[in-house]
Amino acid sequence: MKNIILLCFLFLSITTGFAQRQYYLSSSTGNDSSNGSQAQPWKTLEKISNTTLGPGDTVYFKKGDTFRGHFVVDGSGTEENPITFTSYGSGNQPVISGSDHDDGGGDYREAILVENEDNMVFEDLEIQNHRTTSRSDVGDLVSFGIQVISSSVGTKNNFTFRDMAFKNVYGLLFVDPADQNAFNEFEVSGLTFKSSWGGVINNILIEDSYFTDLQRIGVHIKNTSGKTSDKRNTNIVVRHNEFYQIGGTCVLPIRTENCLIENNIFNQPGAKTNDKMIGRGSAVWNWYSINTIVQYNQAINAKGILDSHGIHVDHSNVDTFIQYNYMQDCEGGFVEILGGNQRAVYRYNISVNDGWRVNPNWANSDHTIWLNDKIGGESGHPSYDSYIYNNTVIINKSGNDAFDTAIDINGQNTRIFNNIFYAVNGSGIGNQQGNYNDPNLMMNNNLFFGNIRNNFKTIDANRVEVNPDFYNEQSGDQYGFQINASSQAIDAGAAYAGDYAHPAIPVGASTIFANLDEYPTVDFFGNSLSGDATPNIGASNAKNGEVVLSNLSKISAKEIQLQNPIVSDKVALYGVDESFKYYLIDLVGRTQQEGYLKENQSEILLKQSISTGVYILKIENKQSTFSGKLLVL
């Protein structure tokens, strides 16, 4: 009997995770001859790379330390017991960098490599890899912060990245962004997932992380199978992240199936902050992908000589939905749908001053709407059933900043309805060029006001040509482009039926879409659409002048209110009826400003040193703690 009890105990020890281990590393105080405990940590990435990890293991890197070299993860977790890589101690996030080390072999291709392993969680780490020295068998044009590779047959599952920072990732060289072949081969990114023939990466979550100072891409998901293959990386969620000054694209899904990109800040994709930055990129674009949903994001100041729209749809995708996004000052323009797509949808977005690019070698380089039929430079591949509806498109730059855009439509069964097109103060929409090559172009119930190309307007037999009567155009944010009760956009839209019925999001395709509506039930501002036979024109479906104000967004259940979550030099508050201490915290957890609020104080003046980005404003006293998210421009 005792032997049976002992065997049962051993079995339970194995199956309930008794073997889970913890490893600690400190580059400042560690020693690889130690036992790897918190009291006696290891020192180097080489030591942990030569350690086989298993389900439930945790690897801790000491905060404030920098680890240089190459971390190659050896071992997999399970879905129930993943391997976790995180930090311990206090101070700044630990930095793991593949460059500037002392092994004499040149800088590594990536700081962390995960190849044919899975079930992992990475959190609270900073990843860098600014390569300056060549390494044998590593091309000079590639560099990655973390690279996850599936090069074997089968599926690798479950990768979570949370509260991470990806910074300062560069290859050795720079390529001309106008050279399409060189641009396509230039692979530099903060975080890359790559699968090849026979391999698939499934279930990726990237959230609450910060990406900046990356030479080309923030997050890159790709499968290198041929175009005729049905292999795709699957079930990817990218949410609640900030991307700031990325040289190219912030999120690039290539050959993915079921991808949800939501509630992110994309600030200055295509940045050119130094000579090595690639300087070309829409915030998001997809290629040969199925079921891509891009919603509730802000895409601001995209730049570049090509593409560089807020969010664009590249070649040969099926079911791409771009909805509830705010896009502003994106150089290339608003809508870009390239060849070979099926059901690319732009709806309930607000576009402000997109399409200001000046390129003397490309007269129509900036577009309000651009559909072409090319794949790899070859014409004859139109996109079918594109939907552009219930968007509010504004161009109101004046004086020397005024600009005009082009409209080029080369597709099949394109639907453009219920949109507001508004161009004032010397700016224009479509006057630069207007080509409409779609034998079944359906345009109805759009509202036009201001300087808009006439032969574009006249395609719409049911057009409305009046001032939409915006709530407050001078507000400086999206909330000003709601409509007053007197607006003639109210009840003037085409009903969502027949050719103008809502295209359906394939919510049953994946559990990552479980919280999405198959058909839209609200507008950009949260006003109901349900059962509305006479919807409004534009992104607001308010019927009686009701306005969802940013200055009424509550920080908490108490009556403290944030006047506007988008700020520049100060934060305005309502309802501060007692004394509080406040903290302005960046997305990697560092307090950038703190101070005290006196009773009835209504403003927090921001320090000049506060950089552009997303912050958490935390307000607390002995009785209460409140927090809210800010975007500092």
C-alpha positions in Angstrom: 0.0 0.0 0.0 2.8 2.4 0.9 4.4 1.8 -2.5 1.1 2.5 -4.3 0.8 5.8 -2.3 4.4 6.8 -3.2 3.8 6.1 -6.9 0.6 8.1 -6.8 2.5 11.0 -5.2 5.2 10.9 -7.8 2.6 10.9 -10.6 0.8 13.8 -9.1 4.1 15.7 -8.6 4.8 15.4 -12.3 1.3 16.1 -13.6 0.6 19.0 -11.3 3.7 21.0 -12.2 6.1 20.2 -9.3 8.9 20.3 -11.8 8.3 24.0 -12.7 11.6 25.9 -12.3 12.6 29.6 -11.9 15.8 31.0 -13.3 17.1 34.5 -12.5 19.6 36.5 -14.5 21.5 39.7 -13.6 24.2 41.1 -15.9 25.4 43.4 -13.1 25.6 41.0 -10.2 25.2 37.5 -11.7 27.7 34.7 -12.3 27.1 31.8 -14.6 28.7 29.5 -12.1 26.0 30.3 -9.6 22.8 28.3 -9.2 20.5 30.7 -11.0 18.4 31.6 -8.0 17.3 35.1 -7.2 20.0 35.2 -4.5 22.6 33.8 -6.9 21.6 34.8 -10.4 23.2 33.8 -13.7 24.9 36.5 -15.8 24.7 35.8 -19.5 22.3 35.1 -22.3 24.6 32.2 -23.3 23.9 30.5 -20.0 20.1 30.6 -20.4 20.4 29.7 -24.1 22.1 26.5 -23.1 19.4 25.6 -20.5 16.5 23.4 -21.7 13.3 24.9 -20.5 10.0 23.2 -19.9 6.3 23.8 -19.1 5.6 26.3 -16.4 9.3 27.5 -16.2 9.9 31.2 -15.6 13.0 33.1 -16.6 13.5 36.4 -14.8 15.8 39.3 -16.0 16.8 41.9 -13.5 15.3 45.4 -14.0 17.9 48.1 -14.7 20.3 45.6 -16.4 21.3 45.2 -20.0 21.9 41.8 -21.5 23.9 41.7 -24.7 24.3 38.8 -27.1 21.9 36.2 -28.4 19.1 34.4 -26.5 18.1 31.2 -28.3 15.1 29.7 -26.5 15.4 26.0 -26.0 12.2 24.2 -25.0 8.4 24.6 -25.1 5.6 25.1 -22.7 2.1 23.8 -22.9 -1.1 25.7 -23.3 -1.9 25.3 -19.6 1.7 25.9 -18.5 3.6 28.2 -20.8 7.1 29.3 -20.4 7.3 32.9 -19.1 10.0 35.4 -19.7 9.7 38.5 -17.5 11.5 40.8 -15.1 12.2 41.2 -11.4 13.4 43.9 -9.1 12.8 47.6 -9.5 13.7 50.3 -12.1 13.6 50.4 -15.9 12.7 47.3 -17.9 15.7 45.0 -18.5 17.1 45.4 -22.0 18.0 42.4 -24.2 20.0 43.4 -27.2 21.6 41.4 -30.0 24.1 44.2 -30.7 27.2 45.8 -29.2 28.4 42.7 -27.3 32.0 41.5 -26.9 32.1 38.0 -28.5 33.9 39.4 -31.5 31.6 37.8 -34.0 29.5 40.8 -35.1 26.0 41.7 -34.2 23.3 39.0 -34.2 20.3 38.7 -36.6 18.0 39.0 -33.6 18.2 39.5 -29.8 15.8 36.6 -29.1 15.2 33.6 -31.4 12.4 31.2 -30.9 12.6 28.4 -33.5 10.2 25.5 -33.6 9.2 26.0 -29.9 5.9 27.3 -28.6 3.6 28.1 -25.7 5.4 31.2 -24.3 4.6 34.5 -22.6 7.0 37.5 -22.9 6.2 40.4 -20.6 7.9 43.5 -19.1 11.1 43.4 -21.2 12.7 45.9 -23.5 14.2 44.5 -26.8 16.8 46.2 -29.0 19.0 45.2 -31.9 20.8 48.1 -33.6 23.3 46.2 -35.8 26.5 48.1 -36.8 28.9 45.1 -37.4 28.5 42.4 -39.9 28.2 38.8 -38.8 29.0 35.7 -40.7 25.9 34.0 -42.4 23.7 37.0 -41.5 22.7 39.5 -44.2 23.4 43.1 -43.5 19.9 44.1 -44.5 18.1 42.1 -41.8 17.6 42.8 -38.1 15.0 41.7 -35.6 14.2 42.3 -32.0 12.5 39.0 -31.4 12.0 36.4 -34.2 9.6 33.5 -33.9 10.2 30.9 -36.6 8.2 27.8 -37.6 10.4 25.9 -40.1 9.1 22.4 -39.5 5.9 20.7 -40.5 3.0 21.3 -38.1 1.6 24.1 -36.0 3.3 26.1 -33.3 0.8 27.6 -30.8 0.3 30.3 -28.2 2.6 33.3 -28.1 1.8 36.2 -25.9 3.7 39.5 -25.7 2.4 41.9 -23.1 3.8 45.2 -21.6 6.9 44.9 -23.9 9.0 47.6 -25.4 10.7 47.2 -28.8 13.2 49.9 -29.6 16.3 50.8 -31.7 16.2 47.9 -34.2 18.3 48.5 -37.4 20.1 46.6 -40.1 23.5 47.8 -41.2 22.4 49.4 -44.4 19.6 51.6 -45.8 17.7 50.9 -49.0 15.9 53.3 -51.3 12.1 53.0 -50.5 11.3 53.7 -54.1 13.1 50.5 -55.2 10.2 48.1 -54.8 12.4 44.9 -55.0 14.9 46.2 -52.4 12.0 47.5 -50.3 10.3 44.1 -50.3 13.5 42.3 -49.3 14.4 44.8 -46.5 13.4 42.9 -43.4 13.9 44.8 -40.2 11.3 44.7 -37.4 10.7 44.7 -33.7 8.8 41.5 -33.6 8.6 38.9 -36.5 6.7 35.7 -36.9 7.8 33.6 -39.9 6.6 30.2 -41.0 7.6 28.4 -44.1 6.3 25.4 -46.2 4.4 23.1 -44.0 4.6 25.2 -40.9 2.0 27.4 -39.3 2.1 29.7 -36.2 -1.3 29.9 -34.4 -2.7 32.1 -31.6 -0.6 35.2 -31.3 -1.5 38.0 -28.8 0.4 41.3 -28.7 -1.0 43.9 -26.3 -0.2 46.9 -24.1 3.3 47.2 -25.7 5.4 50.1 -27.0 7.2 50.2 -30.4 9.5 53.0 -31.4 12.7 53.8 -33.4 12.4 50.8 -35.6 14.0 51.0 -39.1 11.1 49.5 -40.9 8.4 47.4 -39.3 6.8 47.1 -35.8 5.1 43.7 -36.0 5.6 41.5 -39.0 3.6 38.2 -39.5 4.4 36.2 -42.6 4.2 32.8 -44.2 6.7 32.2 -47.0 4.7 29.5 -48.8 3.9 30.2 -52.5 0.9 32.1 -53.6 -1.0 29.0 -54.4 -0.5 27.5 -50.9 -3.3 27.5 -48.4 -0.8 27.7 -45.5 -1.3 30.9 -43.3 -0.5 32.0 -39.8 -3.7 32.1 -37.9 -5.6 33.8 -35.0 -3.6 37.0 -34.4 -4.6 39.8 -32.1 -2.8 43.1 -31.9 -4.4 45.5 -29.4 -3.8 48.4 -27.1 -0.3 49.1 -28.3 1.5 52.3 -29.2 3.7 52.6 -32.3 5.7 55.9 -32.4 8.0 56.9 -35.2 8.3 53.6 -37.0 10.4 53.8 -40.3 7.8 51.8 -42.2 4.7 49.9 -41.3 3.4 49.4 -37.8 1.6 46.1 -38.3 2.1 44.0 -41.5 0.1 40.7 -41.8 1.3 38.6 -44.8 -0.5 35.4 -45.5 -2.6 35.4 -42.3 -6.0 34.1 -41.5 -8.1 35.7 -38.8 -6.3 38.8 -37.6 -7.8 41.4 -35.3 -6.0 44.8 -35.0 -7.7 47.1 -32.6 -7.4 50.0 -30.2 -3.8 50.9 -31.2 -2.1 54.3 -31.6 -0.1 54.5 -34.9 1.8 57.7 -34.7 4.2 58.6 -37.5 4.6 55.4 -39.5 7.0 56.0 -42.4 9.0 58.2 -40.1 12.4 59.6 -41.4 14.0 60.6 -38.1 17.5 59.6 -39.3 19.3 58.7 -42.5 18.8 54.9 -42.0 15.0 55.0 -41.5 13.2 53.6 -44.5 10.7 56.4 -44.5 7.7 54.7 -46.2 4.7 53.0 -44.6 1.0 52.9 -44.1 0.2 52.2 -40.4 -1.3 48.8 -41.4 -1.5 46.9 -44.6 -2.3 43.2 -45.4 -1.3 40.9 -48.3 -2.8 37.5 -49.3 -4.7 37.4 -46.0 -8.2 36.2 -45.1 -10.4 37.8 -42.5 -8.5 40.9 -41.3 -10.4 43.3 -39.0 -8.8 46.7 -38.3 -10.9 48.8 -35.9 -10.8 51.5 -33.3 -7.3 52.6 -34.1 -5.7 56.1 -34.6 -3.4 56.4 -37.6 -1.7 59.8 -37.5 1.0 61.4 -39.7 1.8 58.5 -42.0 4.6 59.5 -44.4 6.4 58.2 -47.5 6.9 58.4 -51.2 4.6 55.4 -51.9 1.6 53.9 -50.0 1.7 55.8 -46.7 -2.1 55.9 -46.2 -3.6 55.5 -42.8 -4.6 51.9 -43.4 -4.5 50.2 -46.8 -5.4 46.9 -48.4 -2.6 45.4 -50.6 -2.9 42.5 -53.0 -5.2 39.5 -53.0 -6.9 39.6 -49.6 -10.4 38.3 -48.8 -12.7 40.0 -46.3 -10.7 43.0 -45.0 -12.8 45.3 -42.7 -11.4 48.8 -41.8 -13.9 50.4 -39.5 -14.2 52.9 -36.6 -10.7 54.3 -37.2 -9.5 57.9 -37.0 -6.9 58.9 -39.6 -5.3 62.3 -39.7 -2.5 63.9 -41.8 -1.6 60.7 -43.7 0.5 61.7 -46.6 -0.7 59.1 -49.2 -4.4 59.5 -48.5 -7.5 57.8 -47.1 -8.6 54.7 -49.1 -6.1 52.5 -50.9 -7.2 49.1 -52.3 -4.8 47.4 -54.7 -5.4 44.5 -57.1 -7.1 41.1 -56.6 -9.1 41.8 -53.4 -12.5 40.5 -52.5 -14.7 42.5 -50.1 -12.4 45.3 -48.9 -14.5 47.5 -46.6 -14.0 51.0 -45.3 -16.8 52.1 -43.1 -17.5 54.4 -40.1 -14.0 56.0 -40.3 -13.1 59.6 -40.0 -10.4 60.9 -42.3 -8.9 64.4 -41.7 -6.5 66.0 -44.1 -5.2 62.8 -45.6 -3.6 62.8 -49.0 -1.2 65.8 -49.0 1.8 64.1 -50.8 3.6 66.2 -53.4 5.5 64.1 -55.9 6.3 65.8 -59.2 7.1 62.4 -60.8 3.6 61.1 -59.9 0.9 63.6 -60.5 -1.8 61.7 -58.7 0.4 60.5 -55.8 -2.2 61.5 -53.2 -5.7 60.0 -53.1 -8.9 60.3 -51.3 -9.9 57.1 -53.0 -7.6 54.8 -54.9 -8.5 51.4 -56.3 -6.1 49.8 -58.9 -6.1 46.5 -60.7 -2.4 45.7 -60.5 -0.5 42.8 -58.9 3.3 43.0 -59.1 2.9 45.8 -61.7 0.6 43.7 -63.9 -2.8 45.1 -64.8 -6.0 43.1 -65.1 -6.6 42.1 -61.5 -9.5 44.3 -60.3 -10.7 44.1 -56.7 -14.3 42.9 -56.4 -17.1 44.2 -54.1 -15.2 47.0 -52.4 -17.4 49.0 -49.9 -16.7 52.6 -49.0 -19.6 53.8 -46.9 -20.6 56.0 -43.9 -17.2 57.6 -43.7 -16.6 61.3 -42.9 -13.8 62.7 -45.1 -12.5 66.2 -44.3 -9.8 68.3 -46.0 -9.7 71.8 -44.5 -6.1 73.0 -44.7 -5.7 76.6 -45.8 -3.2 79.0 -47.2 0.2 77.5 -48.1 -0.9 74.2 -46.5 -4.0 73.8 -48.8 -3.9 70.7 -51.1 -6.0 68.7 -53.5 -6.3 65.0 -54.0 -7.0 62.4 -56.8 -9.7 59.8 -57.1 -8.9 56.7 -59.2 -11.3 53.7 -59.2 -10.4 50.7 -61.2 -12.4 47.8 -59.8 -15.6 45.7 -60.1 -18.8 46.3 -58.2 -17.4 49.1 -56.1 -19.9 50.7 -53.7 -19.5 54.3 -52.5 -22.5 55.5 -50.4 -23.5 57.5 -47.4 -20.2 59.3 -47.1 -19.5 62.9 -46.3 -16.9 64.5 -48.6 -16.0 68.0 -47.3 -13.2 70.2 -48.7 -12.9 73.9 -47.7 -10.4 76.7 -47.2 -8.8 76.3 -50.6 -8.3 72.5 -50.3 -10.0 70.1 -52.6 -11.0 66.5 -53.2 -10.5 64.7 -56.5 -9.6 67.8 -58.6 -6.0 66.6 -59.2 -7.3 63.6 -61.2 -10.5 61.6 -61.5 -10.7 58.2 -63.3 -13.6 55.8 -62.8 -13.1 52.5 -64.5 -15.8 50.3 -63.0 -18.7 49.1 -65.2 -20.9 48.6 -62.2 -19.8 51.5 -59.9 -22.6 52.1 -57.4 -22.6 55.6 -55.9 -25.6 56.8 -53.9 -26.6 59.2 -51.1 -23.2 60.8 -50.5 -23.0 64.4 -49.2 -20.6 66.8 -51.0 -19.6 70.2 -49.7 -16.9 72.5 -50.9 -14.3 72.1 -53.6 -14.9 68.6 -54.9 -14.4 67.3 -58.5 -17.7 67.7 -60.3 -17.6 64.6 -62.5 -17.2 62.5 -59.3 -20.2 64.1 -57.7 -22.4 63.8 -60.7 -22.0 60.0 -60.7 -24.2 60.1 -57.6 -27.8 60.7 -58.7 -29.0 60.9 -55.1 -26.3 63.2 -53.9 -26.8 65.8 -51.2 -24.9 69.1 -51.7 -25.1 71.0 -48.5 -22.9 72.0 -45.5 -23.1 68.9 -43.1 -23.3 71.3 -40.1 -20.5 69.8 -38.0 -20.7 70.2 -34.2 -17.3 71.9 -33.8 -14.9 71.7 -36.7 -12.3 73.7 -34.8 -12.2 71.2 -31.9 -8.9 69.6 -33.2 -10.1 66.1 -32.8 -12.6 63.6 -34.2 -15.4 64.6 -31.7 -15.9 67.9 -33.6 -17.1 66.1 -36.7 -20.3 65.0 -35.2 -23.4 66.7 -36.6 -25.9 69.1 -35.2 -29.7 68.5 -35.1 -30.1 70.8 -38.1 -27.8 68.7 -40.3 -29.3 67.6 -43.6 -27.2 64.5 -43.4 -29.7 63.1 -40.9 -31.9 60.3 -42.4 -30.5 61.1 -45.8 -28.5 57.9 -46.3 -29.3 54.8 -48.4 -30.9 52.0 -46.5 -28.7 49.0 -45.7 -30.5 46.6 -48.1 -29.9 45.0 -51.5 -26.7 46.2 -53.1 -26.1 48.4 -50.1 -26.6 45.8 -47.4 -23.8 45.6 -44.8 -21.1 43.0 -45.7 -20.8 40.5 -42.8 -17.7 40.0 -40.7 -17.1 36.3 -40.5 -17.4 36.2 -36.8 -17.7 32.4 -36.7 -14.3 31.9 -38.3 -12.4 32.3 -35.0 -12.9 32.8 -31.3 -10.8 36.0 -31.6 -13.9 37.6 -33.2 -16.3 36.5 -30.4 -16.9 40.0 -29.2 -17.4 41.5 -32.7 -20.8 42.1 -34.3 -21.4 40.3 -37.6 -23.1 43.5 -38.9 -22.4 46.9 -37.5 -24.8 48.0 -34.8 -23.3 51.4 -33.9 -21.7 54.3 -35.7 -18.2 55.8 -35.0 -19.5 57.5 -31.9 -21.5 54.7 -30.5 -25.0 55.8 -31.7 -27.3 53.0 -32.6 -27.8 51.7 -36.2 -30.1 48.8 -35.3 -33.2 48.8 -37.4 -32.6 52.1 -39.0 -34.2 52.2 -42.4 -33.1 55.8 -43.0 -29.5 56.0 -41.8 -27.5 59.2 -41.7 -24.8 60.2 -44.1 -21.4 60.1 -42.6 -19.8 58.5 -39.5 -22.4 59.9 -37.1 -25.9 58.4 -36.9 -27.1 60.9 -34.2 -30.7 62.0 -35.0 -31.3 64.9 -32.7 -28.0 66.6 -32.3 -26.9 64.4 -29.4 -23.1 64.6 -29.1 -20.7 62.1 -27.5 -18.1 64.5 -26.2 -14.6 63.6 -25.4 -14.9 66.2 -22.6 -17.4 64.0 -20.9 -15.3 60.8 -20.9 -15.0 59.8 -17.3 -11.8 58.8 -15.7 -13.7 56.8 -13.1 -17.1 56.2 -11.6 -16.7 59.4 -9.6 -17.5 62.7 -11.2 -13.9 63.5 -12.2 -14.1 64.0 -16.0 -11.4 64.3 -18.6 -12.1 67.2 -20.9 -10.3 65.7 -23.9 -8.2 62.5 -24.1 -6.1 64.0 -26.9 -3.9 66.8 -25.5 -0.9 68.8 -26.3 0.3 71.2 -23.6 -2.2 70.6 -20.8 -4.8 68.2 -19.4 -8.1 69.7 -18.5 -10.3 68.1 -15.9 -13.8 68.6 -14.4 -15.0 67.6 -10.9 -11.8 67.8 -8.9 -13.5 68.6 -5.5 -10.7 67.5 -3.2 -6.9 67.2 -3.2 -5.2 64.5 -5.2 -1.8 63.4 -6.3 -1.4 62.6 -10.0 1.1 60.6 -12.1 1.6 60.6 -15.8 2.9 57.2 -16.7 4.2 55.9 -20.0 3.2 52.6 -21.5 6.3 50.9 -20.1 5.4 51.9 -16.6 7.8 54.9 -16.0 6.4 58.0 -14.3 7.2 60.9 -16.6 5.5 63.6 -14.5 3.9 63.8 -11.1 2.5 66.4 -8.8 -0.5 67.5 -6.8 -4.0 68.7 -7.7 -5.6 71.1 -5.3 -9.3 71.3 -4.7 -11.1 72.8 -7.7 -7.9 72.8 -9.8 -8.9 72.2 -13.4 -5.6 71.9 -15.3 -2.4 69.9 -15.3 0.3 71.7 -17.4 2.5 69.3 -19.2 6.3 69.6 -19.0 8.0 70.5 -22.3 10.0 67.3 -22.0 6.9 65.1 -22.4 7.2 63.5 -25.8 4.3 62.5 -28.1 2.7 59.2 -27.2 0.1 57.4 -25.1 0.2 57.8 -21.3 -1.9 56.7 -18.3 -3.0 59.5 -16.1 -3.4 58.2 -12.5 -5.1 60.3 -9.9 -5.3 59.2 -6.3 -5.7 60.1 -2.6 -6.3 58.0 0.5 -10.0 57.5 -0.5 -9.9 56.9 -4.2 -7.7 56.0 -7.2 -8.7 56.8 -10.8 -6.9 56.4 -14.1 -7.5 57.2 -17.8 -5.6 57.0 -21.0 -4.2 60.1 -22.8 -2.7 60.7 -26.3 -0.2 63.6 -26.2 0.4 65.2 -29.6 
